[in-house]
Amino acid sequence: RSPPQLPLEQALAQSNNAVAVRLAHEAGTERVAALARRFGLASAPQKPGLSIALGAYETTLLELTAAYQPLQQAGRRVEPWLVDEVLGSDGRLIWKRRGRCI
């Protein structure tokens, strides 16, 4: 008996690994890695295996955060940062980060 057919969006939302791997295989793992790098995952390998569809490669929290930004920022990539502002012990603003879109 065959498993029920699901729309791609629903299958990926349900973390259906078989669907993710099949999609990466059909699209090409090099294309998947290139898209990951474009989204900010600079550590994505040049010649990945199918396990890239499962997120099996190492990355940093900062890279992963950067990769999700275009989805949240209407397609714009925003460079993530860890510190927004620095206040003195008296509450006085010493430094404030100015955001910059890439």
Secondary structure, DSSP 8 states (H G I E B T S, - for coil): -------HHHHHHTT-HHHHHHHHHHH-HHHHHHHHHHTT-TT--SS--GGGGGT-S---HHHHHHHHHHHHTTT--B---S-SEEE-TTS-EEEE----B-
